Amino acid sequence: MSTPMISLESLASRTSLDQLLATSKSGGCTSSSCGASTNPDDIDQAIWAKIKNHPCYSEEAHHYFARMHVSVAPACNIQCNYCNRKYDCANESRPGVVSEKLTPDQALRKVIAVANEVPQLSVLGIAGPGDACYDWTKTKATFERIAMEIHDIKLCISTNGLALPDHVAELVEMNVDHVTITINMVDPEIGARIYPWIFYDNRRYTGIEAARILHERQMLGLEMLTAHGILTKVNSVMIPGVNDEHLIEVNKWVKERGAFLHNVMPLISDPAHGTFYGLTGQRGPRALELKALQDRLEGGAKLMRHCRQCRADAVGLLGDDRGQEFTLDQIPGEITYDARKREAYREVVARERSDHVTAKNGATEIVKAARGGSLQVAVATKGGGRINEHFGHAKEFQVYEASPKGITYVAHRKVEQYCVGGEGEEATLDGIIAALEGIDVVLCAKIGECPRNQLMEAGVRATDAYGYDYIETAIGALYAAEFGVEPLTATA
């Protein structure tokens, strides 16, 4: 297979400023022209301008751009049965968890440090560890400080929605054009099974009354955001036996009120986390159950399927959290923002994205023309839209479906890293095989004979024949071979 013209894998890690500047000046198009060329046909130009570099609102963008969460809002006004906001849990990756809480001034230092070292950074979000709208004074102060220093960074918040209507006008004033609301129900009777209590208007409410107030405030906040042109993503936690069937109704409600995306996430209910659901044995959905529900929601509100359920202090690409590299003890007391690295990266990535779109379109034509069956493909990738991760180093696989409709990203599957020095690898591989339930083929940059053979015994083929190709190019060639179609020449 051909070698990529630009190594985004190297540019996105520890690349020096001189290397980035040299690559960005090596010829090709500018960021403005290439960025426009990747605009999907079915998205309004104004909306595309808002989402094209936002990894949470664009599946395509998440291959190239990073987000950062600053944990400045620890106070919360509701209790969820799936939440327990622990601190100092560096090895856990789930919403509400942070290693350290920050003041607005500390957050500014940290954001500048990350922006200077992580060129993919495009979005700054506040997702707790409590609620960004309830702990509003800290949220607002943080955004004001950062916007004065880094003018081109997108600002986002995540909220449960209870206090959201009180702050929509200020969000508009601060040019916050992306908001995520967690909405798990539109029926208060179901809500009472998810939320033990809320704190609203200086008093605590419980049961159905609490869920009714929360529901009304969430719908009001969503409608207000839509009226002001702010893009809204709705997160919903899929809780088997509680709200799984009900989320079909939730999808209808949020679509009618203008939600841009609906993100249905699996319940995380490990007893070790100390949540009510974890301690009472409430299970989370299996990967295929989650996909089945998401498939049923197609045709409703547009779905997000690439969510990683990030920590409240996450840093980096969605599948590669670098937060532990930027704790306060590692950041200088005085630090100055240098925009050059981010600017150079954007020029490089614009050129790569244009090539990627061309390759993706060619591969999609191959798959649609084949009129074959469905193929489920798991990909080991470090980003850049390429198959560039070794099987043994992968901590997740991105899952694509190839069918007569084209090539679609459908999910990601977290796994334990297989190669960790030779101990416990057999048990780890068993876990990976279980996580790859329903997958036909695994694509990776490299794989050893032992895991390849064990995967084959489990009914999963694995190949490194397409290493470093674009993901869609490889899937198109794989699909053509599977269903007897002569593949076209695609850009790689």
Secondary structure as the mmCIF struct_conf table of DSSP 4:
data_model
#
loop_
_struct_conf.conf_type_id
_struct_conf.id
_struct_conf.beg_label_comp_id
_struct_conf.beg_label_asym_id
_struct_conf.beg_label_seq_id
_struct_conf.end_label_comp_id
_struct_conf.end_label_asym_id
_struct_conf.end_label_seq_id
HELX_LH_PP_P HELX_LH_PP_P1 SER A 2 PRO A 4
BEND BEND1 MET A 5 ILE A 6
HELX_RH_AL_P HELX_RH_AL_P1 LEU A 8 LEU A 11
TURN_TY1_P TURN_TY1_P1 ALA A 12 ALA A 12
BEND BEND2 SER A 13 ARG A 14
HELX_RH_AL_P HELX_RH_AL_P2 LEU A 17 SER A 24
TURN_TY1_P TURN_TY1_P2 LYS A 25 LYS A 25
BEND BEND3 SER A 26 GLY A 28
HELX_RH_AL_P HELX_RH_AL_P3 SER A 31 SER A 37
TURN_TY1_P TURN_TY1_P3 THR A 38 THR A 38
TURN_TY1_P TURN_TY1_P4 ASP A 41 ASP A 42
BEND BEND4 ILE A 43 ILE A 43
HELX_RH_AL_P HELX_RH_AL_P4 GLN A 45 ILE A 51
TURN_TY1_P TURN_TY1_P5 LYS A 52 ASN A 53
TURN_TY1_P TURN_TY1_P6 PRO A 55 TYR A 57
TURN_TY1_P TURN_TY1_P7 GLU A 59 GLU A 60
HELX_RH_3T_P HELX_RH_3T_P1 ALA A 61 HIS A 63
TURN_TY1_P TURN_TY1_P8 TYR A 64 TYR A 64
STRN STRN1 ALA A 66 HIS A 69
STRN STRN2 ALA A 73 ALA A 73
BEND BEND5 ASN A 77 ASN A 77
STRN STRN3 ILE A 78 GLN A 79
TURN_TY1_P TURN_TY1_P9 ASN A 81 TYR A 82
STRN STRN4 TYR A 87 TYR A 87
BEND BEND6 ASP A 88 ASP A 88
TURN_TY1_P TURN_TY1_P10 ALA A 90 ASN A 91
BEND BEND7 ARG A 94 ARG A 94
TURN_TY1_P TURN_TY1_P11 PRO A 95 GLY A 96
STRN STRN5 VAL A 98 VAL A 98
BEND BEND8 SER A 99 SER A 99
HELX_RH_AL_P HELX_RH_AL_P5 PRO A 104 GLU A 117
TURN_TY1_P TURN_TY1_P12 PRO A 119 GLN A 120
STRN STRN6 LEU A 121 ILE A 126
STRN STRN7 PRO A 129 PRO A 129
BEND BEND9 GLY A 130 GLY A 130
TURN_TY1_P TURN_TY1_P13 ALA A 132 ASP A 135
HELX_RH_AL_P HELX_RH_AL_P6 TRP A 136 GLU A 149
TURN_TY1_P TURN_TY1_P14 HIS A 151 ASP A 152
STRN STRN8 LYS A 154 THR A 159
BEND BEND10 GLY A 161 ALA A 163
HELX_RH_3T_P HELX_RH_3T_P2 LEU A 164 ASP A 166
TURN_TY1_P TURN_TY1_P15 HIS A 167 HIS A 167
HELX_RH_AL_P HELX_RH_AL_P7 VAL A 168 GLU A 173
TURN_TY1_P TURN_TY1_P16 MET A 174 ASN A 175
STRN STRN9 HIS A 178 THR A 182
BEND BEND11 VAL A 186 ASP A 187
HELX_RH_AL_P HELX_RH_AL_P8 PRO A 188 GLY A 191
TURN_TY1_P TURN_TY1_P17 ALA A 192 ILE A 194
BEND BEND12 PRO A 196 PRO A 196
STRN STRN10 TRP A 197 TYR A 200
TURN_TY1_P TURN_TY1_P18 ASP A 201 ASN A 202
STRN STRN11 ARG A 203 THR A 206
HELX_RH_AL_P HELX_RH_AL_P9 GLY A 207 ALA A 227
TURN_TY1_P TURN_TY1_P19 HIS A 228 GLY A 229
STRN STRN12 LEU A 231 MET A 238
TURN_TY1_P TURN_TY1_P20 PRO A 240 HIS A 246
HELX_RH_AL_P HELX_RH_AL_P10 LEU A 247 GLU A 256
TURN_TY1_P TURN_TY1_P21 ARG A 257 GLY A 258
BEND BEND13 PHE A 260 PHE A 260
STRN STRN13 LEU A 261 PRO A 266
HELX_RH_3T_P HELX_RH_3T_P3 PRO A 271 HIS A 273
HELX_RH_AL_P HELX_RH_AL_P11 PHE A 276 LEU A 279
TURN_TY1_P TURN_TY1_P22 THR A 280 GLY A 281
HELX_LH_PP_P HELX_LH_PP_P2 GLN A 282 ARG A 286
HELX_RH_AL_P HELX_RH_AL_P12 ALA A 287 LEU A 297
TURN_TY1_P TURN_TY1_P23 GLU A 298 GLY A 299
BEND BEND14 GLY A 300 ALA A 301
HELX_LH_PP_P HELX_LH_PP_P3 LYS A 302 LYS A 302
STRN STRN14 LEU A 303 LEU A 303
HELX_LH_PP_P HELX_LH_PP_P4 MET A 304 MET A 304
TURN_TY1_P TURN_TY1_P24 ALA A 312 ASP A 313
STRN STRN15 VAL A 315 GLY A 316
BEND BEND15 LEU A 317 LEU A 317
TURN_TY1_P TURN_TY1_P25 LEU A 318 GLY A 319
HELX_RH_3T_P HELX_RH_3T_P4 GLY A 323 PHE A 326
HELX_RH_3T_P HELX_RH_3T_P5 LEU A 328 GLN A 330
BEND BEND16 ILE A 331 ILE A 331
BEND BEND17 GLY A 333 GLU A 334
HELX_RH_AL_P HELX_RH_AL_P13 ARG A 340 ALA A 370
STRN STRN16 LEU A 375 VAL A 379
STRN STRN17 GLY A 383 GLY A 383
TURN_TY1_P TURN_TY1_P26 GLY A 384 GLY A 385
STRN STRN18 ARG A 386 ARG A 386
BEND BEND18 GLU A 389 GLU A 389
STRN STRN19 HIS A 390 HIS A 390
HELX_RH_3T_P HELX_RH_3T_P6 PHE A 391 HIS A 393
BEND BEND19 LYS A 395 LYS A 395
STRN STRN20 GLU A 396 SER A 403
TURN_TY1_P TURN_TY1_P27 PRO A 404 LYS A 405
STRN STRN21 GLY A 406 LYS A 414
BEND BEND20 TYR A 418 TYR A 418
BEND BEND21 VAL A 420 GLY A 424
HELX_RH_AL_P HELX_RH_AL_P14 GLU A 425 ALA A 435
TURN_TY1_P TURN_TY1_P28 LEU A 436 GLY A 438
STRN STRN22 VAL A 441 LEU A 443
BEND BEND22 ALA A 445 ALA A 445
STRN STRN23 LYS A 446 LYS A 446
HELX_RH_AL_P HELX_RH_AL_P15 GLU A 449 GLU A 457
TURN_TY1_P TURN_TY1_P29 ALA A 458 GLY A 459
STRN STRN24 ARG A 461 THR A 463
TURN_TY1_P TURN_TY1_P30 ALA A 465 TYR A 468
BEND BEND23 ASP A 469 ASP A 469
STRN STRN25 TYR A 470 TYR A 470
HELX_RH_AL_P HELX_RH_AL_P16 ILE A 471 GLU A 482
TURN_TY1_P TURN_TY1_P31 PHE A 483 GLY A 484
HELX_LH_PP_P HELX_LH_PP_P5 GLU A 486 THR A 489
#
